[in-house]
Amino acid sequence: MSKIAILGGGSWGTGLSVVLANSRRKHEIRIWVREAPIVQSIRDERENKDYLPGVPLPAQVQAFTEIREALDGAQIVVGASPSAHAREVYAQALPHLFPETIVVSATKGLEPATHLRMSQVIEQVFSLRFIPRIAVLSGPSFALEAARGEPTAVVLASNDRALAAFLQEEFAGPTFRLYTNDDVLGVELAAAMKNVMAIAAGACQGLGLGANTLAALITRGLAEMARLTVALGGKPETLSGLAGLGDLVLTCHGALSRNRHVGFELGQGRALDEILGEMNMVAEGVGTAAALLALAREHRIELPITEQVHSILHLGNSPRDAIRAIMERPLRRE
């Protein structure tokens, strides 16, 4: 039996605890949660009422507020904290880990201050003691649907193919299918960029625009994602798979998408601070847009949709003006 520690008790961390508890292999799942009331709710009522209400947690899922207790004896650590806090969480975890520990990042975003991908953050933090064994979990996966047992297919990426194959067997379940991939960079960038596209999609829908607009946005958004990914060394085929197109379609269409929700409310004319103040979960695209633009400028890559989303989020531009700016760009060949 493997011991798996999940760092982060939000919707995805909690959803993964259910998915992994129901996998084909037997696991002991320990989830680390900052908030003591949530831990108490999980222990007493077998439910995370704040982030995943209505989903019963299996008996083998145990919750802790002390990170040391959650990590005790863990062979696999799954990082599910927001990207802005991931470095701090991994630094807290480091003293309690061993060189053999496998680290799986399930966070979809870039570190805002450094523009680094989560696997790069893990490498920086853990290399103070040892060279970590890293994999990345991504793809179209709303936490609520996965935890309910609805069929879900995701990608497990690692530079170590044997490690990816091992985790594929450990994590797979009757309703949770994993495909391996060795393009870690492409998978992580796609995961970060699709969140920004979802904000744009939500804004279009908030403005009352229809299927023509959304289809154009998804198609050109995918081209934008591929352009930056390939420029940084990723594989173009990654963008046509689950981590790219699959996750993009989900988060641009799905009602459970936090990023789409933010965009929709912006399209309705509401202020960003007001929208975020009502949310108890993080919309990663809000903090990722600026980091993606910085990366693009370093490599002289144009990201017109990302640029306009950033202008809406942080420069006070209106969604309608942002759409007009994209439509009035010089005409070009596809």
C-alpha positions in Angstrom: 0.0 0.0 0.0 1.4 3.4 -1.0 1.2 6.4 1.2 0.1 9.5 -0.7 0.2 13.0 0.8 -1.8 15.8 -0.9 -0.7 19.4 -0.2 -3.7 21.6 -0.5 -7.3 21.1 0.6 -9.1 23.1 -2.1 -11.5 21.6 -4.6 -8.8 19.9 -6.7 -6.8 18.6 -3.8 -9.9 17.2 -2.2 -11.2 15.8 -5.5 -7.9 14.0 -6.0 -8.0 12.5 -2.6 -11.3 10.8 -3.6 -10.1 9.8 -7.0 -6.9 8.3 -5.6 -8.7 6.5 -2.8 -10.8 4.8 -5.4 -7.9 3.8 -7.7 -7.1 0.2 -8.6 -4.2 0.2 -6.2 -4.7 0.5 -2.4 -3.5 3.8 -1.0 -3.4 5.6 2.3 -4.3 9.2 1.6 -3.3 12.1 3.8 -4.4 15.6 2.9 -2.8 18.7 4.3 -5.2 21.6 4.9 -4.3 25.0 6.4 -7.8 25.7 7.8 -8.5 23.8 11.0 -12.4 23.9 10.5 -12.0 22.1 7.2 -9.9 19.4 8.8 -12.5 19.0 11.5 -15.3 18.8 8.9 -13.4 16.1 7.0 -12.7 14.1 10.2 -16.2 14.4 11.7 -18.5 14.6 8.7 -16.3 13.0 6.0 -16.9 16.0 3.7 -15.0 19.2 2.7 -18.0 21.5 2.9 -16.1 24.6 1.9 -14.6 23.4 -1.3 -16.3 20.2 -2.4 -19.7 20.0 -0.7 -21.9 17.0 -1.2 -19.0 14.6 -2.0 -18.4 12.0 0.7 -14.7 11.3 1.4 -13.6 7.6 1.7 -12.4 6.3 5.1 -8.8 6.1 3.9 -8.6 9.9 3.4 -7.3 11.5 6.5 -6.8 15.3 7.0 -4.1 17.2 9.0 -3.3 20.8 9.7 0.4 19.9 10.5 2.3 19.3 7.3 4.7 17.1 9.1 1.9 14.7 10.0 0.5 14.7 6.5 3.9 13.8 5.0 4.9 11.2 7.5 6.1 8.2 5.5 4.7 9.5 2.2 6.1 7.9 -0.9 4.2 10.2 -3.3 3.5 13.9 -2.7 0.9 15.6 -4.8 1.1 19.4 -4.9 -2.4 21.0 -5.3 -1.8 24.5 -3.8 -2.4 27.7 -5.9 0.7 28.7 -7.9 1.3 31.9 -5.9 1.7 29.8 -2.7 3.4 26.7 -4.1 6.9 27.7 -3.3 6.1 28.4 0.3 4.2 25.1 0.7 7.1 23.1 -0.9 9.6 24.8 1.4 7.6 23.8 4.4 7.4 20.2 3.1 11.1 19.9 2.3 12.4 19.0 5.8 10.0 16.1 6.0 10.8 14.4 2.6 13.3 11.9 1.5 15.3 11.8 -1.8 13.2 8.8 -2.9 9.9 10.8 -2.6 8.0 11.3 -5.8 6.5 14.8 -6.3 3.5 15.2 -8.6 2.4 18.8 -9.4 -1.3 19.2 -10.0 -1.3 23.0 -10.0 -2.2 24.7 -13.3 -0.4 28.0 -13.4 2.9 29.9 -13.3 4.6 31.5 -10.3 3.5 35.1 -10.7 6.8 36.7 -9.4 9.3 34.5 -11.3 7.2 33.3 -14.3 8.4 29.8 -13.5 6.4 26.6 -14.1 5.6 24.5 -11.1 8.1 21.8 -11.9 10.8 24.5 -12.0 9.7 25.8 -8.6 9.9 22.3 -7.2 13.4 21.8 -8.7 14.6 25.1 -7.1 13.2 24.3 -3.7 14.1 20.7 -3.4 17.6 20.9 -4.9 18.7 22.4 -1.7 18.6 18.8 -0.3 18.3 16.4 -3.3 17.3 16.1 -6.9 13.6 15.5 -6.9 11.7 13.0 -9.0 8.9 15.1 -10.6 5.8 14.5 -12.6 3.0 16.8 -13.7 -0.7 16.0 -13.7 -3.0 18.0 -16.1 -5.8 17.8 -18.5 -9.6 18.4 -18.6 -10.7 17.6 -15.0 -13.2 19.5 -13.0 -12.7 18.3 -9.4 -16.4 17.8 -8.7 -17.0 15.6 -11.7 -13.9 13.5 -11.2 -14.8 13.0 -7.5 -18.3 12.0 -8.4 -16.8 9.2 -10.5 -17.6 10.6 -13.9 -15.2 9.3 -16.5 -12.2 11.6 -16.7 -9.0 11.4 -18.8 -5.9 13.3 -17.9 -2.2 13.5 -18.8 0.8 12.5 -16.5 4.0 14.1 -17.8 7.5 13.5 -16.7 11.0 13.5 -18.2 11.4 10.1 -16.5 9.3 7.7 -18.6 9.6 4.9 -16.0 8.3 7.2 -13.3 5.4 8.3 -15.5 4.5 4.7 -16.2 4.7 3.8 -12.5 2.4 6.7 -11.5 0.0 5.8 -14.3 -0.5 2.4 -12.7 -0.7 3.8 -9.2 -3.3 6.5 -10.0 -5.5 4.8 -12.6 -9.0 3.9 -11.5 -12.3 2.7 -13.0 -13.3 6.2 -14.0 -9.9 7.9 -14.0 -7.7 7.3 -17.1 -4.2 8.6 -17.4 -2.0 9.0 -20.5 1.7 9.5 -20.2 3.7 12.3 -21.9 7.3 13.4 -21.8 6.7 17.0 -22.8 6.6 18.5 -19.3 7.1 22.1 -20.6 4.2 21.8 -23.1 1.8 20.3 -20.6 2.5 23.0 -18.0 2.3 25.9 -20.4 -0.9 24.6 -21.9 -2.4 24.3 -18.4 -1.4 27.9 -17.5 -2.5 29.5 -20.8 -5.9 27.8 -21.1 -7.0 29.6 -17.9 -6.4 32.9 -19.5 -8.3 31.9 -22.6 -11.2 30.8 -20.3 -11.4 34.4 -18.9 -11.6 35.7 -22.4 -14.4 33.1 -23.2 -16.3 34.1 -20.1 -16.1 37.8 -21.0 -17.5 37.1 -24.5 -20.4 35.2 -23.0 -20.9 37.9 -20.4 -21.3 40.4 -23.2 -24.0 38.2 -24.7 -21.9 37.1 -27.7 -22.7 33.8 -29.3 -21.2 30.6 -30.8 -19.3 32.3 -33.6 -17.2 34.3 -31.2 -16.5 31.4 -28.9 -15.4 29.1 -31.7 -13.1 31.8 -33.0 -11.7 32.5 -29.6 -11.0 28.8 -28.8 -9.4 28.2 -32.2 -7.2 31.3 -32.1 -6.5 30.8 -28.5 -5.1 27.3 -29.2 -2.9 28.8 -31.9 -1.6 31.3 -29.4 -0.9 28.6 -26.8 1.0 26.6 -29.4 3.0 29.5 -30.6 4.5 30.2 -27.1 4.8 26.5 -26.2 6.8 25.7 -29.3 9.0 28.9 -29.0 10.0 27.7 -25.5 10.8 24.2 -26.6 7.5 22.3 -26.2 6.0 19.9 -28.7 3.1 21.1 -31.0 1.3 17.8 -30.7 0.9 18.4 -26.9 -1.5 21.2 -27.7 -3.8 19.0 -29.7 -4.1 16.5 -26.8 -5.8 16.4 -23.4 -3.5 18.9 -21.8 -4.1 21.4 -24.6 -7.3 21.3 -26.6 -9.0 19.1 -24.1 -8.5 21.3 -21.2 -9.1 24.5 -23.3 -12.5 23.3 -24.4 -13.5 22.2 -20.9 -12.6 25.5 -19.2 -14.0 27.7 -21.9 -17.4 25.9 -22.0 -17.8 24.4 -18.6 -20.0 26.1 -16.0 -17.7 24.8 -13.2 -14.7 26.8 -14.6 -13.6 29.5 -12.1 -11.7 31.4 -14.8 -14.7 31.4 -17.1 -16.8 32.7 -14.2 -14.4 35.6 -13.6 -14.5 36.5 -17.3 -18.3 36.3 -17.4 -18.7 38.6 -14.5 -16.2 41.1 -16.1 -18.3 40.9 -19.2 -21.3 41.8 -17.2 -19.5 45.0 -16.1 -18.5 44.0 -12.6 -15.1 45.0 -11.0 -12.4 42.4 -10.6 -11.9 43.0 -6.9 -15.6 42.6 -6.3 -15.7 39.3 -8.2 -12.7 37.8 -6.5 -13.9 38.9 -3.1 -16.9 36.6 -3.5 -14.9 33.6 -4.5 -13.4 31.1 -2.0 -11.4 29.4 -4.7 -8.5 30.7 -6.9 -8.9 31.6 -10.5 -5.3 30.9 -11.7 -5.7 32.9 -14.9 -5.9 36.2 -13.1 -2.3 35.9 -11.8 -1.0 34.0 -14.8 -1.7 36.5 -17.6 1.1 38.9 -16.7 3.6 36.1 -16.2 2.7 34.7 -19.7 3.1 38.1 -21.3 6.5 38.5 -19.7 7.6 35.1 -21.1 6.3 36.1 -24.5 8.2 39.3 -24.6 11.4 37.6 -23.6 11.0 35.4 -26.7 9.4 38.0 -29.0 6.1 36.1 -29.3 2.8 37.9 -29.9 -0.1 36.8 -27.6 -2.9 39.2 -28.6 -5.7 37.4 -26.6 -3.5 37.1 -23.5 -2.5 40.8 -23.9 -6.2 41.9 -24.0 -7.1 39.7 -21.0 -4.3 41.3 -19.1 -5.6 44.8 -20.1 -9.0 43.9 -18.8 -7.7 42.5 -15.5 -5.0 45.0 -14.6 -5.2 48.1 -16.9 -8.9 48.9 -16.6 -9.8 48.2 -20.3 -13.3 47.1 -20.9 -14.1 43.6 -22.4 -15.9 45.2 -25.4 -12.9 47.5 -26.2 -10.6 44.4 -25.8 -12.5 42.5 -28.4 -12.5 45.5 -30.7 -8.7 45.7 -30.4 -8.3 42.1 -31.4 -10.8 42.4 -34.4 -9.0 45.5 -35.7 -5.6 43.9 -35.8 -3.9 43.8 -39.2 -5.4 41.1 -41.5 -3.1 38.1 -42.0 -2.8 34.6 -43.3 -3.9 31.8 -41.0 
